Amino acid sequence: MSTIPPEAFARHDESPDDQFYLQPRLVTHIDTAAIAAVTQLYRELFPPVGPSWM
């Protein structure tokens, strides 16, 4: 089984979802290290100038 403690899955705001999403907000869903990893992956997989059809 997982060794991740249940509190690791706690939300910063435990209010009901319908109340939470009434206010539009800009949020980052992954941490800085994950953003860097995805950025590097994109650099490796996609051309720097984008597809030729653009």
C-alpha positions in Angstrom: 0.0 0.0 0.0 0.9 3.6 -0.3 3.0 5.3 2.4 1.6 8.7 1.6 -0.2 10.1 4.6 -3.9 11.0 4.1 -3.2 14.6 5.1 -1.0 15.0 2.0 -4.3 14.9 0.0 -5.9 17.7 2.1 -7.0 20.8 0.3 -5.9 24.3 1.3 -9.6 25.3 1.2 -11.9 22.5 2.4 -15.1 24.4 1.6 -17.6 22.7 -0.7 -16.6 22.7 -4.4 -19.6 24.7 -5.6 -18.6 27.5 -3.3 -15.0 27.3 -4.1 -15.5 27.6 -7.8 -17.9 30.6 -7.7 -14.9 32.9 -7.7 -12.7 32.6 -10.9 -9.1 32.1 -9.9 -5.7 31.4 -11.6 -3.9 28.5 -9.9 -0.9 26.4 -10.5 -1.6 22.7 -10.1 1.9 21.5 -10.2 5.1 22.5 -8.3 8.1 24.3 -9.7 10.1 21.1 -10.2 7.3 19.5 -12.2 6.9 22.7 -14.3 10.6 22.6 -15.1 10.4 18.9 -16.0 7.5 19.4 -18.4 9.1 22.4 -19.9 12.3 20.4 -20.6 10.2 17.5 -22.1 8.4 20.0 -24.4 11.8 21.4 -25.5 12.9 17.9 -26.4 9.7 16.8 -28.2 8.5 20.0 -30.0 10.3 22.2 -32.5 11.2 25.6 -31.2 9.3 27.6 -33.8 6.1 25.4 -33.7 4.5 23.5 -36.5 4.9 24.6 -40.1 1.1 25.1 -40.5 1.1 28.1 -38.1 
